[in-house]
Amino acid sequence: MKIAQFFRKNKSSKDEEILSKVDDIEEELKSIGFWESNPPKLEVSNYLEAPSFEIWLQCVFIPNARLAAKTGKYPKGSQVGLMALREYDYHSHIKEAQRLVRLLHEFDELIKT
């Protein structure tokens, strides 16, 4: 059995929820114009080293979240929602990013369960 087939047949409901949430996050990034069609290749150890939070979400967070859902190996916690809150609603309020902030908080909650 190929690994991809194994993962498709053995996904938990948490895996499915995480993948769905990540798809929602990607869709929202695209709909509000925060998605890059040709993003740079990133080799960063944290989001502060990325050119922008949006690029980090696209190039690091989303691929890592999808990999975690495919393998069932999750971190003990996630604070991407808090990072987004600081990015979009701390010193100034960025209205178009508020749904993205909510989706990222929902992702954090899914990781906890």
C-alpha positions in Angstrom: 0.0 0.0 0.0 1.4 3.4 -0.9 1.8 6.0 1.8 -0.7 8.4 0.2 -3.3 5.6 0.1 -2.6 4.7 3.7 -3.2 8.3 4.8 -6.3 8.7 2.8 -7.8 5.6 4.3 -6.7 6.2 7.9 -7.4 9.9 8.5 -9.0 10.7 11.8 -11.8 13.2 12.1 -9.3 15.7 13.6 -7.1 15.2 10.5 -10.0 16.0 8.3 -11.0 19.0 10.3 -7.4 20.4 10.2 -7.2 19.9 6.5 -10.5 21.6 6.0 -9.5 24.5 8.2 -6.2 24.9 6.4 -8.1 24.9 3.0 -10.3 27.7 4.5 -7.2 29.7 5.6 -5.6 29.4 2.1 -8.9 30.4 0.5 -9.2 33.4 2.8 -5.6 34.5 2.1 -6.4 34.4 -1.6 -9.7 36.2 -1.3 -8.3 39.1 0.6 -5.2 39.4 -1.7 -2.7 38.2 0.9 -1.6 35.2 -1.3 1.5 35.5 -3.5 1.4 33.7 -6.9 5.2 33.4 -6.9 6.3 33.3 -3.3 10.0 33.2 -2.4 11.6 30.0 -1.1 11.9 30.3 2.6 14.3 28.7 5.0 13.3 30.4 8.3 13.2 29.1 11.9 10.3 31.4 12.8 7.8 33.8 11.3 9.7 36.8 12.4 12.5 35.9 9.9 10.0 35.8 6.9 9.5 38.8 4.7 5.9 39.0 5.9 3.5 37.1 8.1 1.4 36.3 5.0 4.4 34.8 3.2 5.2 32.8 6.3 1.6 31.5 6.4 1.7 30.5 2.8 5.2 29.0 2.6 5.7 27.6 6.1 2.5 27.3 8.1 0.2 25.9 5.5 2.6 23.2 4.2 3.5 22.2 7.8 -0.1 22.1 8.9 -1.0 19.9 5.9 1.9 17.6 6.6 0.8 17.3 10.3 -2.7 16.3 9.3 -1.4 13.8 6.8 0.8 12.1 9.3 -1.3 12.7 12.4 1.7 14.2 14.2 0.7 17.5 15.7 2.5 20.0 17.9 1.4 20.2 21.5 -0.1 23.6 20.8 -0.5 26.4 18.3 -0.5 30.1 18.7 -0.9 31.2 15.1 -4.2 32.9 15.9 -2.5 35.0 18.6 0.3 35.8 16.1 -2.4 36.9 13.6 -4.1 39.0 16.2 -0.8 40.8 16.9 -0.2 41.3 13.2 -3.7 42.6 12.2 -5.4 44.0 15.3 -2.8 45.2 17.8 -1.4 48.6 16.8 -3.8 49.0 14.0 -7.0 47.2 13.0 -6.9 45.6 9.5 -10.6 44.9 8.8 -10.1 42.6 5.8 -7.9 40.3 7.9 -10.5 39.7 10.7 -11.9 36.5 9.1 -8.4 35.2 8.7 -7.7 35.9 12.4 -10.8 34.0 13.3 -9.9 31.0 11.1 -6.4 30.9 12.6 -7.8 31.0 16.1 -10.1 28.1 15.2 -7.0 26.2 13.9 -5.4 26.7 17.3 -8.5 25.2 19.0 -8.4 22.2 16.7 -4.8 21.5 17.6 -5.7 21.5 21.3 -8.3 18.8 21.0 
